[in-house]
Amino acid sequence: MRLLIGLFMGFVTLWGIDGYNGKSLIVTLPSPSGIISMNDLNISVLSHPYDRTKGIVILPIDYYTPSGEVNLTWVSPGKIIPLSVNVLNAPYPTETLSVDPEKVSPPPEMLERIATEKAQAEAIYGHFTPIRYWNSPFIKPLDTFITSEYGSARTYNGSLKSYHGGVDFRARTPIPILAANDGIVVLAQERYYSGGTIIIDHGEGLYTCYFHLSRFDVNVGDYVKQAQPIALSGASGRITGPHLHFGMMVHGIQADPLDLISQIDNLFPKESDEPLTLR
């Protein structure tokens, strides 16, 4: 048993695990079993999407996580292994924006709606679907110029301060928005802040979000395929101009979507890689 634990520890130690605030971290493990305990979360170890002899765990690191070491524990049949992630501060930019004043200081009659929509979103993101709908790398929902990066520290109308929980793609005229991967539509609704909104559940705690849409081409409950048109871009909700806001949620926590897409892509072999037998 000591030899086995030593081999597992050696495998993990080789990673020298570093993470950044606001950027979820995918770690490959030598076994697709068990859970990772991280702060108040128990995160399931998932099967690797290409090599099923291995496991992966997607560790959500909140934007407001301070720098320093975060202790984790991998609990799997026959072993309990301590791990750690060294959280670093990402160099996020800053932005100053002017929007409709009612989107910063909502009128009293809108407060109940805003609270209801917030609770609804939290319930969706907090649900863990024990099915993986995707089996290939994720794609961008739109291939245009990025007008605002994830994590930007934002000041609205000189007062409200927050951070940007997604990536904004330029879309000056309504153009088709594509599903980033296979999944189930769990929300298609006009909302106060995010305007026309679609959320897709990709299974195992992973969701993609599409905001400020002008038209829905799918309904709640629809199964969508990667690259399927799901909507048209627009200028609804709290905006400075027409664009698509694209976000990703991991176990209820916002993640840098392009960074996470890149990490998922790295789980699959490239054309130049040696072929790997799928077991």
C-alpha positions in Angstrom: 0.0 0.0 0.0 2.8 2.4 0.8 4.4 1.8 -2.6 1.0 2.4 -4.3 0.5 5.7 -2.5 4.1 6.7 -3.3 3.5 6.1 -7.0 0.3 8.2 -6.9 2.0 10.9 -4.9 4.9 11.0 -7.4 2.5 11.2 -10.3 0.7 14.2 -8.8 3.8 15.9 -7.6 5.3 16.0 -11.1 2.5 18.4 -12.0 3.7 21.2 -9.7 0.1 22.4 -9.6 -0.3 26.1 -10.0 -3.6 27.8 -10.5 -5.0 31.4 -10.9 -7.9 33.2 -9.3 -10.9 33.0 -11.6 -9.5 30.2 -13.8 -10.6 26.6 -13.2 -7.8 24.1 -13.3 -8.0 20.6 -14.9 -5.7 18.0 -13.3 -5.2 14.6 -14.7 -5.0 11.7 -12.2 -3.9 8.1 -12.7 -7.3 6.7 -11.7 -10.8 7.7 -12.6 -12.2 7.3 -9.1 -12.9 9.1 -5.9 -13.5 12.7 -5.0 -11.4 15.7 -4.4 -12.2 17.7 -1.2 -11.5 21.4 -1.8 -12.7 24.0 0.7 -16.4 23.3 1.1 -16.7 21.3 -2.2 -16.5 17.6 -2.8 -15.6 17.3 -6.5 -16.0 14.0 -8.3 -13.1 12.6 -10.2 -14.3 12.1 -13.7 -13.2 9.7 -16.4 -10.7 11.1 -18.9 -12.5 11.9 -22.1 -9.8 10.1 -24.2 -7.9 7.7 -22.0 -10.4 6.0 -19.7 -7.6 4.4 -17.5 -7.1 7.9 -16.2 -9.2 10.5 -14.4 -9.6 14.2 -14.5 -10.8 16.7 -11.9 -11.9 20.2 -12.8 -11.1 22.4 -9.8 -13.0 25.7 -9.8 -11.0 28.6 -8.4 -13.1 31.6 -7.5 -12.1 35.0 -8.7 -11.9 36.3 -5.2 -9.6 33.5 -4.0 -6.5 35.1 -2.3 -3.1 34.0 -3.5 -1.5 31.2 -1.5 -1.7 27.5 -1.1 -5.1 25.7 -1.1 -5.1 22.2 0.5 -7.0 19.4 -1.1 -7.6 15.7 -0.4 -8.1 13.0 -2.9 -10.2 10.3 -1.4 -10.4 7.1 -3.5 -10.9 3.4 -2.6 -7.8 2.3 -0.6 -6.1 5.7 -0.5 -6.3 9.2 1.0 -3.8 11.5 -0.6 -3.2 15.2 0.3 -2.7 17.6 -2.6 -2.3 21.3 -2.9 -2.8 24.1 -5.5 -0.7 27.2 -5.4 -3.1 30.0 -6.3 -1.5 33.0 -8.1 -3.0 36.4 -8.9 -3.9 36.7 -12.6 -3.1 40.1 -14.3 -6.6 41.1 -15.1 -7.2 44.4 -16.9 -9.6 47.2 -15.7 -12.5 48.8 -17.5 -14.7 51.9 -17.0 -18.2 51.5 -18.6 -21.3 53.7 -19.1 -24.6 51.9 -19.2 -28.3 52.6 -18.7 -28.6 54.0 -15.1 -31.4 51.6 -14.4 -29.0 48.7 -15.0 -26.8 50.0 -12.2 -29.5 51.3 -9.8 -32.7 49.2 -10.7 -36.1 50.7 -9.9 -37.8 49.1 -6.8 -40.3 47.3 -9.0 -37.5 45.3 -10.6 -35.8 44.1 -7.4 -38.0 41.1 -7.0 -37.4 40.0 -10.6 -33.7 40.4 -10.2 -33.7 38.3 -7.0 -35.8 35.6 -8.6 -33.5 35.4 -11.7 -30.4 35.2 -9.4 -31.9 32.4 -7.4 -32.9 30.6 -10.6 -29.4 30.8 -12.0 -27.8 29.6 -8.8 -30.1 26.6 -8.7 -29.2 25.7 -12.3 -25.4 26.1 -11.8 -25.5 24.2 -8.5 -27.1 21.1 -10.1 -24.7 18.3 -11.0 -25.9 16.1 -13.9 -24.1 12.8 -13.7 -23.9 12.4 -17.4 -21.3 13.8 -19.8 -22.9 15.0 -23.0 -19.7 16.1 -24.8 -16.9 13.9 -26.2 -14.8 16.4 -28.2 -13.0 19.7 -27.5 -15.2 22.8 -27.0 -15.4 25.5 -29.7 -15.9 29.3 -29.5 -19.6 30.2 -30.1 -18.5 33.1 -32.3 -15.3 33.8 -34.1 -15.0 37.5 -34.0 -12.8 40.1 -32.3 -12.9 40.0 -28.4 -14.0 43.4 -27.1 -13.7 42.6 -23.4 -11.7 39.9 -21.6 -12.7 37.6 -18.8 -11.8 38.9 -15.3 -11.7 42.6 -16.2 -12.2 44.8 -13.1 -15.2 46.9 -14.0 -16.6 50.2 -12.8 -20.1 51.0 -14.1 -21.2 54.7 -14.3 -18.5 55.6 -11.9 -19.9 53.7 -9.0 -20.8 50.0 -9.3 -17.8 47.8 -9.1 -17.6 44.2 -10.2 -15.6 41.9 -12.5 -16.4 40.5 -16.0 -17.5 36.9 -15.6 -17.1 36.0 -19.3 -15.7 37.0 -22.7 -17.4 39.5 -25.0 -17.3 38.9 -28.7 -18.0 41.7 -31.2 -21.4 41.3 -33.0 -22.5 44.6 -34.4 -25.3 43.0 -36.4 -27.3 40.0 -35.3 -25.3 36.9 -36.3 -25.8 33.2 -35.5 -24.4 31.9 -32.1 -23.2 28.3 -32.0 -23.3 25.8 -29.2 -19.8 25.4 -27.8 -20.5 21.6 -27.4 -23.2 19.0 -27.1 -25.6 19.5 -24.2 -29.1 20.2 -23.0 -30.7 23.6 -23.0 -31.7 24.4 -19.4 -32.6 28.1 -19.8 -33.8 30.2 -22.7 -35.2 33.4 -21.3 -35.1 37.2 -21.4 -33.5 38.4 -18.1 -32.9 41.8 -16.5 -29.1 42.0 -16.6 -28.1 39.4 -19.2 -30.9 40.1 -21.6 -31.7 37.2 -24.0 -30.0 34.3 -22.2 -29.3 30.7 -23.1 -27.7 28.2 -20.7 -26.5 24.8 -21.8 -25.8 21.9 -19.4 -22.9 19.8 -20.7 -23.1 17.4 -17.8 -20.8 16.8 -14.8 -21.2 20.3 -13.4 -20.1 22.2 -16.6 -22.3 24.8 -18.2 -21.9 27.4 -21.0 -23.8 30.7 -21.0 -24.8 33.0 -23.9 -26.0 36.5 -23.0 -27.5 39.6 -24.7 -29.2 37.5 -27.5 -31.9 39.0 -29.8 -33.5 35.7 -30.8 -33.7 32.1 -29.5 -33.6 29.2 -32.0 -33.8 26.5 -29.3 -36.1 25.7 -26.3 -35.6 24.4 -22.8 -35.1 20.7 -22.9 -33.6 20.6 -26.4 -30.5 18.5 -27.0 -28.1 20.5 -29.0 -25.0 19.4 -30.9 -21.6 21.2 -31.1 -21.7 24.1 -33.6 -25.5 24.0 -33.9 -26.9 27.5 -34.2 -28.9 28.3 -31.1 -29.6 32.0 -31.3 -28.8 35.4 -32.8 -26.6 37.9 -31.1 -28.1 41.1 -29.9 -28.0 44.2 -27.6 -30.3 43.2 -24.7 -29.7 43.6 -21.0 -26.9 45.6 -19.3 -24.7 46.5 -22.3 -22.6 49.3 -23.8 -23.4 48.0 -27.4 -24.3 44.9 -29.3 -22.1 41.8 -28.5 -22.2 38.3 -27.3 -21.2 37.6 -23.7 -19.9 34.0 -23.4 -19.3 32.4 -20.0 -18.6 29.0 -18.4 -19.6 27.7 -15.0 -17.9 24.9 -13.1 -19.6 23.5 -10.0 -21.4 26.8 -9.6 -18.3 29.0 -10.0 -17.4 31.2 -12.9 -14.4 30.3 -15.0 -12.4 31.9 -17.7 -14.1 30.3 -20.7 -11.3 30.5 -23.2 -8.7 29.3 -20.7 -11.0 26.3 -19.8 -11.7 25.5 -23.5 -7.9 25.4 -24.0 -7.4 23.1 -21.1 -10.1 20.7 -22.3 -8.6 20.8 -25.8 -5.3 19.7 -24.3 -6.9 16.5 -23.0 -7.3 15.3 -26.6 -4.4 14.2 -28.8 -3.3 16.5 -31.6 -2.6 15.2 -35.1 1.1 15.2 -34.4 0.7 13.0 -31.3 1.2 9.3 -31.2 -2.2 7.5 -31.5 -3.6 6.4 -28.1 -5.8 3.4 -27.9 -9.2 4.2 -26.3 -10.0 1.5 -23.7 
